[in-house]
Amino acid sequence: MQRPAPFDLAALADEHLTKARTAPHGRSAHLVMHDGVLRQSVIALTAGTSLDEHNAPPAASLQVLRGRVELTAAGRAEELATGALQMIPKERHGLTALEDAVVLLTAVND
């Protein structure tokens, strides 16, 4: 079985940040991997852009590839900067870019 070519996350981050900067809603996303219950997506957000509060998958993590974001859940807020890796709370949560940012969302869905 031949393995697929690896993804260049730095190039994807650059590409989608460029797209987010020209998009009217200030964001761009790309599904990088989908294997059974595993999904990984690159999400680029311009400064001040938010992903409104939404339900959490059974398991997920957020890795900041560029910039700074604020992850909110249950009235708490946590700032995450480039290089940070954080588990996503298993409750409704939201994300706001404090500056132009790109994150890698890894989620396991039922």
Sequence and secondary structure as in RCSB ss.txt:
>XXXX:A:sequence
MQRPAPFDLAALADEHLTKARTAPHGRSAHLVMHDGVLRQSVIALTAGTSLDEHNAPPAASLQVLRGRVELTAAG
RAEELATGALQMIPKERHGLTALEDAVVLLTAVND
>XXXX:A:secstr
        HHHHHHHHHHHHHHSTTSEEEEEEEEETTEEEEEEEE TT EEEEE   SEEEEEEEESEEEEEETT
EEEEEETT EEE  SS EEEEESSSEEEEEEEE  
